[in-house]
Amino acid sequence: RLRRRRCLWLSHAAIPMSQDVPVPEPADGEALVRVLISAVCATDIEIMKGYMGFTGIVGHEFVGV
C-alpha cells in the first residue's frame, strides 16, 4: 500500500489548500518522523510571498514522534 501525506505545496507563488504526496523513504542513517502538528513561521510567510523563488513543501516548525 502506498502511504501518502497531506501538505501545503508552494509552486509559482500559488498554494493549493492541501496536496497528497508520497511519504518519503528514509535513507540509511535517517529517521522518518510522524508529524503530529505543524505550523509556519515568519520565514515561511516570506517564502509564500515569493522570497527566493522557493518551490516545495512549506513549514518546518513541527512536533512529531
All heavy atoms as TSV, in Angstrom:
chain	resi	resn	atom	element	x	y	z
A	1	ARG	N	N	0.841	-1.185	0.000
A	1	ARG	CA	C	0.000	0.000	0.000
A	1	ARG	C	C	0.884	1.245	0.000
A	1	ARG	O	O	1.791	1.373	0.812
A	1	ARG	CB	C	-0.884	-0.038	1.248
A	1	ARG	CG	C	-1.828	1.101	1.319
A	1	ARG	CD	C	-2.661	1.008	2.573
A	1	ARG	NE	N	-2.504	2.268	3.246
A	1	ARG	CZ	C	-2.920	2.538	4.441
A	1	ARG	NH1	N	-3.491	1.612	5.159
A	1	ARG	NH2	N	-2.772	3.719	4.968
A	2	LEU	N	N	0.609	2.145	-0.886
A	2	LEU	CA	C	1.373	3.387	-0.972
A	2	LEU	C	C	0.890	4.343	0.103
A	2	LEU	O	O	-0.283	4.669	0.180
A	2	LEU	CB	C	1.191	4.011	-2.360
A	2	LEU	CG	C	1.936	5.325	-2.609
A	2	LEU	CD1	C	3.435	5.101	-2.521
A	2	LEU	CD2	C	1.564	5.878	-3.970
A	3	ARG	N	N	1.802	4.748	0.967
A	3	ARG	CA	C	1.446	5.716	2.013
A	3	ARG	C	C	1.540	7.120	1.452
A	3	ARG	O	O	2.410	7.431	0.665
A	3	ARG	CB	C	2.380	5.553	3.209
A	3	ARG	CG	C	2.265	4.196	3.839
A	3	ARG	CD	C	3.137	4.035	5.041
A	3	ARG	NE	N	4.517	4.449	4.754
A	3	ARG	CZ	C	5.401	4.721	5.684
A	3	ARG	NH1	N	5.081	4.655	6.953
A	3	ARG	NH2	N	6.619	5.078	5.378
A	4	ARG	N	N	0.619	7.971	1.885
A	4	ARG	CA	C	0.590	9.349	1.410
A	4	ARG	C	C	0.440	10.286	2.595
A	4	ARG	O	O	0.023	9.882	3.665
A	4	ARG	CB	C	-0.548	9.530	0.413
A	4	ARG	CG	C	-0.394	8.581	-0.780
A	4	ARG	CD	C	-1.281	8.886	-1.922
A	4	ARG	NE	N	-1.014	10.115	-2.630
A	4	ARG	CZ	C	-0.064	10.305	-3.544
A	4	ARG	NH1	N	0.765	9.343	-3.815
A	4	ARG	NH2	N	0.062	11.445	-4.169
A	5	ARG	N	N	0.792	11.549	2.394
A	5	ARG	CA	C	0.663	12.578	3.425
A	5	ARG	C	C	0.038	13.814	2.816
A	5	ARG	O	O	0.084	14.007	1.610
A	5	ARG	CB	C	2.021	12.902	4.025
A	5	ARG	CG	C	2.982	13.452	2.984
A	5	ARG	CD	C	4.375	13.567	3.500
A	5	ARG	NE	N	5.257	13.896	2.384
A	5	ARG	CZ	C	6.322	14.615	2.494
A	5	ARG	NH1	N	6.664	15.099	3.656
A	5	ARG	NH2	N	7.079	14.861	1.456
A	6	ARG	N	N	-0.537	14.638	3.652
A	6	ARG	CA	C	-1.114	15.908	3.197
A	6	ARG	C	C	-0.150	17.028	3.532
A	6	ARG	O	O	0.497	17.006	4.579
A	6	ARG	CB	C	-2.457	16.137	3.857
A	6	ARG	CG	C	-3.477	15.105	3.394
A	6	ARG	CD	C	-4.780	15.339	4.024
A	6	ARG	NE	N	-5.197	16.701	3.675
A	6	ARG	CZ	C	-6.431	17.102	3.653
A	6	ARG	NH1	N	-7.387	16.287	3.973
A	6	ARG	NH2	N	-6.731	18.336	3.331
A	7	CYS	N	N	-0.062	17.991	2.652
A	7	CYS	CA	C	0.871	19.096	2.879
A	7	CYS	C	C	0.395	20.325	2.112
A	7	CYS	O	O	-0.501	20.246	1.295
A	7	CYS	CB	C	2.262	18.706	2.418
A	7	CYS	SG	S	2.382	18.462	0.644
A	8	LEU	N	N	1.022	21.439	2.421
A	8	LEU	CA	C	0.863	22.657	1.617
A	8	LEU	C	C	2.046	22.713	0.667
A	8	LEU	O	O	3.195	22.739	1.110
A	8	LEU	CB	C	0.836	23.898	2.499
A	8	LEU	CG	C	-0.355	24.028	3.422
A	8	LEU	CD1	C	-0.225	25.292	4.255
A	8	LEU	CD2	C	-1.650	24.048	2.633
A	9	TRP	N	N	1.767	22.706	-0.613
A	9	TRP	CA	C	2.811	22.693	-1.624
A	9	TRP	C	C	2.830	24.046	-2.318
A	9	TRP	O	O	1.836	24.453	-2.907
A	9	TRP	CB	C	2.540	21.586	-2.639
A	9	TRP	CG	C	3.617	21.450	-3.657
A	9	TRP	CD1	C	3.691	22.126	-4.848
A	9	TRP	CD2	C	4.763	20.631	-3.592
A	9	TRP	NE1	N	4.825	21.774	-5.522
A	9	TRP	CE2	C	5.499	20.852	-4.766
A	9	TRP	CE3	C	5.251	19.741	-2.647
A	9	TRP	CZ2	C	6.695	20.192	-5.019
A	9	TRP	CZ3	C	6.430	19.093	-2.912
A	9	TRP	CH2	C	7.149	19.322	-4.080
A	10	LEU	N	N	3.959	24.744	-2.245
A	10	LEU	CA	C	4.113	26.052	-2.867
A	10	LEU	C	C	4.739	25.875	-4.248
A	10	LEU	O	O	5.786	25.256	-4.381
A	10	LEU	CB	C	4.999	26.938	-1.999
A	10	LEU	CG	C	5.291	28.340	-2.518
A	10	LEU	CD1	C	4.006	29.154	-2.549
A	10	LEU	CD2	C	6.337	29.017	-1.672
A	11	SER	N	N	4.073	26.419	-5.254
A	11	SER	CA	C	4.593	26.333	-6.615
A	11	SER	C	C	4.212	27.600	-7.367
A	11	SER	O	O	3.033	27.903	-7.498
A	11	SER	CB	C	4.009	25.108	-7.316
A	11	SER	OG	O	4.474	25.043	-8.641
A	12	HIS	N	N	5.212	28.335	-7.818
A	12	HIS	CA	C	4.986	29.572	-8.577
A	12	HIS	C	C	4.093	30.539	-7.794
A	12	HIS	O	O	3.152	31.105	-8.328
A	12	HIS	CB	C	4.399	29.277	-9.946
A	12	HIS	CG	C	5.201	28.289	-10.728
A	12	HIS	ND1	N	6.451	28.585	-11.214
A	12	HIS	CD2	C	4.956	27.004	-11.068
A	12	HIS	CE1	C	6.932	27.529	-11.837
A	12	HIS	NE2	N	6.044	26.558	-11.758
A	13	ALA	N	N	4.352	30.684	-6.504
A	13	ALA	CA	C	3.639	31.597	-5.605
A	13	ALA	C	C	2.158	31.259	-5.462
A	13	ALA	O	O	1.369	32.088	-5.055
A	13	ALA	CB	C	3.827	33.045	-6.026
A	14	ALA	N	N	1.755	30.033	-5.791
A	14	ALA	CA	C	0.380	29.575	-5.597
A	14	ALA	C	C	0.408	28.420	-4.599
A	14	ALA	O	O	1.279	27.571	-4.655
A	14	ALA	CB	C	-0.230	29.114	-6.906
A	15	ILE	N	N	-0.540	28.414	-3.677
A	15	ILE	CA	C	-0.576	27.374	-2.652
A	15	ILE	C	C	-1.925	26.671	-2.692
A	15	ILE	O	O	-2.942	27.247	-2.337
A	15	ILE	CB	C	-0.370	27.958	-1.247
A	15	ILE	CG1	C	0.928	28.750	-1.198
A	15	ILE	CG2	C	-0.369	26.855	-0.204
A	15	ILE	CD1	C	1.102	29.512	0.077
A	16	PRO	N	N	-1.962	25.424	-3.144
A	16	PRO	CA	C	-3.209	24.683	-3.038
A	16	PRO	C	C	-3.534	24.438	-1.567
A	16	PRO	O	O	-2.633	24.421	-0.721
A	16	PRO	CB	C	-2.935	23.374	-3.771
A	16	PRO	CG	C	-1.475	23.287	-3.931
A	16	PRO	CD	C	-0.893	24.658	-3.727
A	17	MET	N	N	-4.785	24.272	-1.235
A	17	MET	CA	C	-5.178	24.069	0.156
A	17	MET	C	C	-4.428	22.892	0.772
A	17	MET	O	O	-3.907	22.972	1.857
A	17	MET	CB	C	-6.687	23.850	0.242
A	17	MET	CG	C	-7.199	23.861	1.642
A	17	MET	SD	S	-6.762	25.405	2.452
A	17	MET	CE	C	-8.120	25.640	3.490
A	18	SER	N	N	-4.373	21.799	0.076
A	18	SER	CA	C	-3.572	20.650	0.505
A	18	SER	C	C	-3.331	19.776	-0.698
A	18	SER	O	O	-4.020	19.864	-1.706
A	18	SER	CB	C	-4.277	19.856	1.605
A	18	SER	OG	O	-5.420	19.231	1.089
A	19	GLN	N	N	-2.328	18.953	-0.592
A	19	GLN	CA	C	-1.998	18.062	-1.682
A	19	GLN	C	C	-1.509	16.761	-1.071
A	19	GLN	O	O	-0.773	16.766	-0.085
A	19	GLN	CB	C	-0.924	18.694	-2.559
A	19	GLN	CG	C	-0.564	17.876	-3.761
A	19	GLN	CD	C	0.307	18.671	-4.718
A	19	GLN	OE1	O	0.355	19.882	-4.680
A	19	GLN	NE2	N	0.985	17.961	-5.580
A	20	ASP	N	N	-1.925	15.653	-1.631
A	20	ASP	CA	C	-1.438	14.361	-1.182
A	20	ASP	C	C	-0.145	14.053	-1.914
A	20	ASP	O	O	-0.093	14.104	-3.138
A	20	ASP	CB	C	-2.454	13.257	-1.472
A	20	ASP	CG	C	-3.684	13.352	-0.597
A	20	ASP	OD1	O	-3.563	13.846	0.539
A	20	ASP	OD2	O	-4.756	12.925	-1.031
A	21	VAL	N	N	0.901	13.754	-1.168
A	21	VAL	CA	C	2.189	13.400	-1.748
A	21	VAL	C	C	2.680	12.128	-1.075
A	21	VAL	O	O	2.307	11.828	0.062
A	21	VAL	CB	C	3.231	14.533	-1.581
A	21	VAL	CG1	C	2.822	15.763	-2.356
A	21	VAL	CG2	C	3.448	14.865	-0.136
A	22	PRO	N	N	3.523	11.352	-1.748
A	22	PRO	CA	C	4.031	10.117	-1.137
A	22	PRO	C	C	4.861	10.400	0.112
A	22	PRO	O	O	5.549	11.413	0.200
A	22	PRO	CB	C	4.894	9.501	-2.233
A	22	PRO	CG	C	4.499	10.180	-3.493
A	22	PRO	CD	C	3.992	11.533	-3.107
A	23	VAL	N	N	4.805	9.490	1.063
A	23	VAL	CA	C	5.658	9.572	2.249
A	23	VAL	C	C	7.062	9.163	1.819
A	23	VAL	O	O	7.235	8.126	1.168
A	23	VAL	CB	C	5.136	8.632	3.360
A	23	VAL	CG1	C	6.108	8.563	4.513
A	23	VAL	CG2	C	3.766	9.087	3.833
A	24	PRO	N	N	8.075	9.960	2.132
A	24	PRO	CA	C	9.432	9.614	1.698
A	24	PRO	C	C	9.968	8.391	2.427
A	24	PRO	O	O	9.576	8.098	3.563
A	24	PRO	CB	C	10.249	10.862	2.061
A	24	PRO	CG	C	9.483	11.511	3.156
A	24	PRO	CD	C	8.033	11.192	2.901
A	25	GLU	N	N	10.847	7.677	1.769
A	25	GLU	CA	C	11.550	6.551	2.392
A	25	GLU	C	C	12.874	7.082	2.934
A	25	GLU	O	O	13.652	7.664	2.187
A	25	GLU	CB	C	11.807	5.446	1.362
A	25	GLU	CG	C	10.559	4.740	0.897
A	25	GLU	CD	C	9.899	3.924	2.007
A	25	GLU	OE1	O	10.609	3.406	2.885
A	25	GLU	OE2	O	8.659	3.830	1.988
A	26	PRO	N	N	13.126	6.913	4.239
A	26	PRO	CA	C	14.383	7.426	4.790
A	26	PRO	C	C	15.583	6.640	4.265
A	26	PRO	O	O	15.510	5.425	4.080
A	26	PRO	CB	C	14.216	7.238	6.299
A	26	PRO	CG	C	13.172	6.185	6.445
A	26	PRO	CD	C	12.300	6.259	5.245
A	27	ALA	N	N	16.661	7.357	4.023
A	27	ALA	CA	C	17.921	6.739	3.604
A	27	ALA	C	C	18.632	6.178	4.826
A	27	ALA	O	O	18.235	6.421	5.973
A	27	ALA	CB	C	18.791	7.784	2.908
A	28	ASP	N	N	19.691	5.431	4.616
A	28	ASP	CA	C	20.485	4.901	5.729
A	28	ASP	C	C	20.938	6.042	6.628
A	28	ASP	O	O	21.382	7.086	6.137
A	28	ASP	CB	C	21.707	4.150	5.205
A	28	ASP	CG	C	21.340	2.839	4.533
A	28	ASP	OD1	O	20.218	2.343	4.770
A	28	ASP	OD2	O	22.176	2.317	3.777
A	29	GLY	N	N	20.771	5.881	7.932
A	29	GLY	CA	C	21.178	6.900	8.883
A	29	GLY	C	C	20.131	7.975	9.106
A	29	GLY	O	O	20.355	8.890	9.896
A	30	GLU	N	N	18.999	7.922	8.406
A	30	GLU	CA	C	17.915	8.892	8.579
A	30	GLU	C	C	16.746	8.246	9.310
A	30	GLU	O	O	16.666	7.028	9.401
A	30	GLU	CB	C	17.427	9.414	7.224
A	30	GLU	CG	C	18.451	10.211	6.476
A	30	GLU	CD	C	17.912	10.741	5.158
A	30	GLU	OE1	O	16.894	10.233	4.653
A	30	GLU	OE2	O	18.540	11.671	4.637
A	31	ALA	N	N	15.852	9.067	9.833
A	31	ALA	CA	C	14.651	8.581	10.521
A	31	ALA	C	C	13.428	9.240	9.900
A	31	ALA	O	O	13.491	10.382	9.451
A	31	ALA	CB	C	14.718	8.906	12.005
A	32	LEU	N	N	12.324	8.518	9.880
A	32	LEU	CA	C	11.061	9.064	9.417
A	32	LEU	C	C	10.261	9.453	10.651
A	32	LEU	O	O	10.051	8.640	11.545
A	32	LEU	CB	C	10.305	8.013	8.597
A	32	LEU	CG	C	8.985	8.452	7.987
A	32	LEU	CD1	C	9.211	9.588	6.985
A	32	LEU	CD2	C	8.318	7.271	7.294
A	33	VAL	N	N	9.827	10.712	10.719
A	33	VAL	CA	C	9.107	11.237	11.877
A	33	VAL	C	C	7.640	11.417	11.513
A	33	VAL	O	O	7.322	12.032	10.496
A	33	VAL	CB	C	9.702	12.600	12.326
A	33	VAL	CG1	C	8.900	13.208	13.465
A	33	VAL	CG2	C	11.162	12.429	12.719
A	34	ARG	N	N	6.747	10.872	12.330
A	34	ARG	CA	C	5.312	11.096	12.130
A	34	ARG	C	C	4.971	12.445	12.749
A	34	ARG	O	O	5.076	12.641	13.952
A	34	ARG	CB	C	4.491	10.000	12.795
A	34	ARG	CG	C	2.986	10.248	12.640
A	34	ARG	CD	C	2.162	9.171	13.273
A	34	ARG	NE	N	2.472	7.918	12.600
A	34	ARG	CZ	C	2.304	6.723	13.162
A	34	ARG	NH1	N	1.851	6.616	14.381
A	34	ARG	NH2	N	2.604	5.637	12.485
A	35	VAL	N	N	4.567	13.391	11.919
A	35	VAL	CA	C	4.267	14.741	12.384
A	35	VAL	C	C	2.877	14.747	13.014
A	35	VAL	O	O	1.905	14.325	12.398
A	35	VAL	CB	C	4.351	15.763	11.237
A	35	VAL	CG1	C	3.926	17.139	11.699
A	35	VAL	CG2	C	5.770	15.793	10.670
A	36	LEU	N	N	2.814	15.245	14.241
A	36	LEU	CA	C	1.551	15.340	14.956
A	36	LEU	C	C	0.889	16.692	14.757
A	36	LEU	O	O	-0.333	16.794	14.684
A	36	LEU	CB	C	1.762	15.081	16.449
A	36	LEU	CG	C	2.386	13.719	16.794
A	36	LEU	CD1	C	2.673	13.641	18.278
A	36	LEU	CD2	C	1.484	12.591	16.336
A	37	ILE	N	N	1.702	17.748	14.701
A	37	ILE	CA	C	1.185	19.105	14.492
A	37	ILE	C	C	2.304	19.934	13.855
A	37	ILE	O	O	3.482	19.690	14.107
A	37	ILE	CB	C	0.698	19.734	15.819
A	37	ILE	CG1	C	-0.062	21.016	15.564
A	37	ILE	CG2	C	1.844	19.931	16.786
A	37	ILE	CD1	C	-0.830	21.519	16.781
A	38	SER	N	N	1.930	20.875	13.015
A	38	SER	CA	C	2.943	21.724	12.390
A	38	SER	C	C	2.427	23.152	12.295
A	38	SER	O	O	1.239	23.406	12.464
A	38	SER	CB	C	3.308	21.203	10.995
A	38	SER	OG	O	2.202	21.266	10.147
A	39	ALA	N	N	3.339	24.056	12.018
A	39	ALA	CA	C	2.992	25.475	11.927
A	39	ALA	C	C	3.920	26.137	10.923
A	39	ALA	O	O	4.872	25.530	10.450
A	39	ALA	CB	C	3.128	26.139	13.294
A	40	VAL	N	N	3.634	27.361	10.601
A	40	VAL	CA	C	4.508	28.147	9.741
A	40	VAL	C	C	5.115	29.267	10.571
A	40	VAL	O	O	4.541	29.711	11.560
A	40	VAL	CB	C	3.769	28.724	8.515
A	40	VAL	CG1	C	3.292	27.624	7.607
A	40	VAL	CG2	C	2.618	29.599	8.927
A	41	CYS	N	N	6.289	29.716	10.171
A	41	CYS	CA	C	6.957	30.810	10.875
A	41	CYS	C	C	7.086	31.997	9.930
A	41	CYS	O	O	6.638	31.948	8.786
A	41	CYS	CB	C	8.322	30.354	11.385
A	41	CYS	SG	S	9.513	30.089	10.074
A	42	ALA	N	N	7.731	33.032	10.384
A	42	ALA	CA	C	7.889	34.249	9.575
A	42	ALA	C	C	8.637	33.966	8.278
A	42	ALA	O	O	8.302	34.526	7.226
A	42	ALA	CB	C	8.607	35.327	10.391
A	43	THR	N	N	9.620	33.088	8.309
A	43	THR	CA	C	10.355	32.740	7.090
A	43	THR	C	C	9.425	32.081	6.078
A	43	THR	O	O	9.476	32.384	4.882
A	43	THR	CB	C	11.533	31.810	7.414
A	43	THR	OG1	O	12.394	32.454	8.351
A	43	THR	CG2	C	12.316	31.460	6.165
A	44	ASP	N	N	8.570	31.175	6.545
A	44	ASP	CA	C	7.614	30.522	5.643
A	44	ASP	C	C	6.695	31.554	4.996
A	44	ASP	O	O	6.390	31.455	3.801
A	44	ASP	CB	C	6.768	29.498	6.401
A	44	ASP	CG	C	7.590	28.351	6.957
A	44	ASP	OD1	O	8.500	27.884	6.245
A	44	ASP	OD2	O	7.318	27.925	8.087
A	45	ILE	N	N	6.265	32.529	5.754
A	45	ILE	CA	C	5.384	33.570	5.210
A	45	ILE	C	C	6.115	34.365	4.132
A	45	ILE	O	O	5.560	34.656	3.074
A	45	ILE	CB	C	4.846	34.478	6.334
A	45	ILE	CG1	C	3.907	33.657	7.231
A	45	ILE	CG2	C	4.134	35.700	5.761
A	45	ILE	CD1	C	3.511	34.337	8.510
A	46	GLU	N	N	7.379	34.706	4.370
A	46	GLU	CA	C	8.167	35.425	3.367
A	46	GLU	C	C	8.350	34.569	2.114
A	46	GLU	O	O	8.278	35.078	0.989
A	46	GLU	CB	C	9.523	35.849	3.932
A	46	GLU	CG	C	9.426	36.919	4.989
A	46	GLU	CD	C	8.751	38.189	4.471
A	46	GLU	OE1	O	9.073	38.639	3.352
A	46	GLU	OE2	O	7.891	38.720	5.198
A	47	ILE	N	N	8.585	33.275	2.284
A	47	ILE	CA	C	8.716	32.363	1.147
A	47	ILE	C	C	7.420	32.345	0.348
A	47	ILE	O	O	7.434	32.368	-0.883
A	47	ILE	CB	C	9.110	30.953	1.629
A	47	ILE	CG1	C	10.572	30.949	2.077
A	47	ILE	CG2	C	8.861	29.909	0.550
A	47	ILE	CD1	C	11.006	29.684	2.772
A	48	MET	N	N	6.282	32.318	1.037
A	48	MET	CA	C	4.986	32.302	0.350
A	48	MET	C	C	4.722	33.600	-0.402
A	48	MET	O	O	3.959	33.626	-1.360
A	48	MET	CB	C	3.857	32.008	1.339
A	48	MET	CG	C	3.868	30.567	1.803
A	48	MET	SD	S	2.471	30.167	2.863
A	48	MET	CE	C	3.158	30.424	4.480
A	49	LYS	N	N	5.378	34.689	0.024
A	49	LYS	CA	C	5.251	35.968	-0.677
A	49	LYS	C	C	6.169	36.043	-1.893
A	49	LYS	O	O	6.141	37.022	-2.621
A	49	LYS	CB	C	5.583	37.119	0.266
A	49	LYS	CG	C	4.577	37.339	1.364
A	49	LYS	CD	C	5.043	38.477	2.263
A	49	LYS	CE	C	4.094	38.752	3.389
A	49	LYS	NZ	N	4.609	39.823	4.279
A	50	GLY	N	N	7.013	35.021	-2.089
A	50	GLY	CA	C	7.882	34.993	-3.259
A	50	GLY	C	C	9.362	35.073	-2.971
A	50	GLY	O	O	10.178	35.096	-3.890
A	51	TYR	N	N	9.755	35.127	-1.718
A	51	TYR	CA	C	11.171	35.225	-1.351
A	51	TYR	C	C	11.945	34.014	-1.857
A	51	TYR	O	O	11.551	32.879	-1.613
A	51	TYR	CB	C	11.298	35.340	0.160
A	51	TYR	CG	C	12.719	35.365	0.672
A	51	TYR	CD1	C	13.513	36.487	0.499
A	51	TYR	CD2	C	13.252	34.266	1.330
A	51	TYR	CE1	C	14.806	36.521	0.971
A	51	TYR	CE2	C	14.551	34.286	1.801
A	51	TYR	CZ	C	15.324	35.418	1.619
A	51	TYR	OH	O	16.610	35.442	2.083
A	52	MET	N	N	12.989	34.242	-2.581
A	52	MET	CA	C	13.912	33.217	-3.073
A	52	MET	C	C	13.318	32.267	-4.110
A	52	MET	O	O	13.940	31.277	-4.458
A	52	MET	CB	C	14.498	32.392	-1.914
A	52	MET	CG	C	15.299	33.179	-0.904
A	52	MET	SD	S	16.848	33.802	-1.592
A	52	MET	CE	C	17.756	32.292	-1.790
A	53	GLY	N	N	12.112	32.491	-4.590
A	53	GLY	CA	C	11.544	31.633	-5.623
A	53	GLY	C	C	11.401	30.176	-5.211
A	53	GLY	O	O	11.549	29.274	-6.031
A	54	PHE	N	N	11.112	29.944	-3.957
A	54	PHE	CA	C	11.013	28.580	-3.413
A	54	PHE	C	C	9.844	27.814	-4.012
A	54	PHE	O	O	8.759	28.341	-4.197
A	54	PHE	CB	C	10.849	28.651	-1.894
A	54	PHE	CG	C	10.688	27.317	-1.227
A	54	PHE	CD1	C	11.786	26.541	-0.934
A	54	PHE	CD2	C	9.424	26.844	-0.910
A	54	PHE	CE1	C	11.641	25.316	-0.319
A	54	PHE	CE2	C	9.263	25.621	-0.295
A	54	PHE	CZ	C	10.373	24.856	0.000
A	55	THR	N	N	10.063	26.537	-4.320
A	55	THR	CA	C	9.008	25.607	-4.702
A	55	THR	C	C	9.176	24.364	-3.853
A	55	THR	O	O	10.275	23.809	-3.767
A	55	THR	CB	C	9.103	25.227	-6.197
A	55	THR	OG1	O	8.874	26.403	-6.970
A	55	THR	CG2	C	8.074	24.187	-6.568
A	56	GLY	N	N	8.110	23.944	-3.199
A	56	GLY	CA	C	8.172	22.744	-2.363
A	56	GLY	C	C	7.177	22.813	-1.231
A	56	GLY	O	O	6.239	23.608	-1.255
A	57	ILE	N	N	7.394	21.971	-0.233
A	57	ILE	CA	C	6.506	21.893	0.920
A	57	ILE	C	C	6.944	22.936	1.939
A	57	ILE	O	O	8.097	22.947	2.357
A	57	ILE	CB	C	6.538	20.486	1.532
A	57	ILE	CG1	C	6.046	19.465	0.509
A	57	ILE	CG2	C	5.688	20.432	2.802
A	57	ILE	CD1	C	6.244	18.036	0.920
A	58	VAL	N	N	6.016	23.825	2.304
A	58	VAL	CA	C	6.345	24.863	3.285
A	58	VAL	C	C	6.114	24.342	4.694
A	58	VAL	O	O	5.331	23.421	4.907
A	58	VAL	CB	C	5.525	26.155	3.061
A	58	VAL	CG1	C	5.894	26.794	1.747
A	58	VAL	CG2	C	4.040	25.878	3.117
A	59	GLY	N	N	6.809	24.948	5.636
A	59	GLY	CA	C	6.652	24.582	7.043
A	59	GLY	C	C	7.802	23.729	7.535
A	59	GLY	O	O	8.144	22.725	6.917
A	60	HIS	N	N	8.419	24.152	8.598
A	60	HIS	CA	C	9.496	23.355	9.191
A	60	HIS	C	C	9.402	23.389	10.716
A	60	HIS	O	O	10.251	22.885	11.405
A	60	HIS	CB	C	10.859	23.863	8.728
A	60	HIS	CG	C	11.146	25.278	9.101
A	60	HIS	ND1	N	10.819	26.313	8.281
A	60	HIS	CD2	C	11.670	25.828	10.211
A	60	HIS	CE1	C	11.162	27.451	8.859
A	60	HIS	NE2	N	11.676	27.180	10.034
A	61	GLU	N	N	8.336	23.970	11.232
A	61	GLU	CA	C	8.079	24.005	12.667
A	61	GLU	C	C	7.098	22.866	12.961
A	61	GLU	O	O	5.942	22.930	12.584
A	61	GLU	CB	C	7.465	25.339	13.068
A	61	GLU	CG	C	8.217	26.559	12.606
A	61	GLU	CD	C	9.429	26.867	13.471
A	61	GLU	OE1	O	9.455	26.430	14.628
A	61	GLU	OE2	O	10.334	27.533	12.976
A	62	PHE	N	N	7.571	21.790	13.569
A	62	PHE	CA	C	6.680	20.657	13.791
A	62	PHE	C	C	7.022	19.901	15.060
A	62	PHE	O	O	8.102	20.043	15.620
A	62	PHE	CB	C	6.691	19.694	12.597
A	62	PHE	CG	C	8.037	19.086	12.321
A	62	PHE	CD1	C	8.395	17.896	12.939
A	62	PHE	CD2	C	8.925	19.672	11.450
A	62	PHE	CE1	C	9.640	17.305	12.682
A	62	PHE	CE2	C	10.162	19.112	11.186
A	62	PHE	CZ	C	10.510	17.919	11.807
A	63	VAL	N	N	6.050	19.119	15.500
A	63	VAL	CA	C	6.214	18.217	16.640
A	63	VAL	C	C	5.848	16.832	16.138
A	63	VAL	O	O	4.848	16.647	15.451
A	63	VAL	CB	C	5.268	18.605	17.805
A	63	VAL	CG1	C	5.351	17.586	18.930
A	63	VAL	CG2	C	5.610	19.997	18.309
A	64	GLY	N	N	6.675	15.864	16.426
A	64	GLY	CA	C	6.405	14.515	15.944
A	64	GLY	C	C	7.025	13.442	16.798
A	64	GLY	O	O	7.729	13.725	17.769
A	65	VAL	N	N	6.736	12.216	16.431
A	65	VAL	CA	C	7.277	11.039	17.148
A	65	VAL	C	C	7.916	10.095	16.161
A	65	VAL	O	O	7.622	10.078	15.000
A	65	VAL	CB	C	6.186	10.305	17.935
A	65	VAL	CG1	C	5.693	11.162	19.076
A	65	VAL	CG2	C	5.034	9.878	17.063
